[in-house]
Amino acid sequence: MISVSEITKRINQVIDDDSRKKLKATDITEWLLAEGLLKNVEANGKKYKLPTFDGTELGMTVERRENESGERYYVTLYNREAQAYLLDHLSFFEMK
């Protein structure tokens, strides 16, 4: 299970083309929002993009974490099936 930031980092490492724009985590999350696999949620005064029921079925999960100062936050993680789904649909991401 890895985060969308780690997914984009790994994709960008494999794409060895300086003329091509780098993929950003927001490219993926915006596409997932449009597809109905993520939704915007507010919790504890913060905004998160968390999986919908369909996103959960695809293999996305939410993990609650705590930073060094003790502040809790949520992160969406992607299992192998969800990662494969993203790679299968890579051409749909708008790289700005």
RAHUJO-V876489 format. One record per pair of residues at least 24 apart in sequence whose ideal C-beta (glycine too) atoms are under 10 Angstrom apart, sorted by the first residue. I is the first residue (numbers start at 1). GAP is how many residues later the second one is. D is the distance in Angstrom with one decimal. If there is no record, write none. Layout:
i:gap:d
I:GAP:D
I:GAP:D
//
This chain:
i:gap:d
1:58:8.7
1:59:9.2
1:60:6.7
1:62:7.9
1:74:9.9
1:75:9.8
1:76:4.0
1:77:6.6
1:78:5.5
1:79:8.6
1:81:8.8
1:82:9.2
2:75:6.4
2:76:6.0
2:77:8.7
2:78:9.5
2:80:9.5
2:81:7.2
3:60:9.1
3:72:5.8
3:73:7.1
3:74:6.0
3:75:7.4
4:24:5.3
4:25:6.0
4:28:8.3
4:34:9.3
4:45:8.7
4:56:9.5
4:71:9.0
4:72:6.9
4:73:8.8
4:74:6.8
4:78:9.8
4:79:9.8
4:82:8.4
5:24:9.9
5:70:9.2
6:71:9.2
6:72:8.7
6:77:9.5
7:71:6.3
7:75:9.0
7:76:6.1
7:79:6.3
7:80:8.7
8:78:9.4
8:85:9.4
10:73:8.9
10:77:9.9
11:72:9.9
11:75:8.5
11:76:7.8
11:79:7.4
11:82:9.5
15:75:9.8
20:75:7.9
21:74:4.6
21:75:7.3
22:73:7.5
23:67:8.1
23:70:6.4
23:72:5.7
24:69:8.9
24:70:9.9
24:71:7.3
24:72:7.6
25:24:9.9
26:67:9.7
26:68:9.7
26:70:8.4
27:63:9.8
27:65:9.6
27:66:4.4
27:67:6.0
27:68:5.5
27:69:7.0
28:50:9.4
28:58:6.3
28:61:9.4
28:62:9.2
28:64:9.7
28:65:5.9
29:47:8.5
29:64:9.8
30:63:8.2
30:64:7.3
30:66:9.4
31:55:8.8
31:58:7.6
31:59:9.8
31:61:5.8
31:62:5.2
31:63:7.2
32:26:9.4
32:28:8.4
32:44:9.0
32:46:9.8
32:50:9.5
32:53:9.7
32:54:8.3
32:57:9.6
32:61:9.5
34:58:9.0
34:60:9.6
35:50:9.9
35:54:8.4
35:57:8.4
37:39:9.9
37:45:8.7
37:48:8.6
37:49:9.8
38:38:7.1
41:33:8.3
43:29:9.4
43:30:9.0
43:31:6.8
44:27:9.0
44:28:7.2
44:29:8.2
44:30:9.0
46:25:9.2
46:26:9.5
46:27:6.7
46:28:8.3
48:25:7.8
48:26:5.1
48:27:8.4
48:28:7.8
49:25:9.4
49:27:6.6
50:24:6.6
50:25:9.5
50:26:6.0
51:25:5.9
51:26:9.4
51:27:9.3
51:31:8.8
55:27:7.9
55:30:9.9
56:26:9.6
57:24:9.7
57:25:9.8
58:24:5.1
58:26:9.8
58:27:5.8
58:28:9.5
59:24:7.9
59:25:8.6
59:26:7.5
60:25:9.5
//
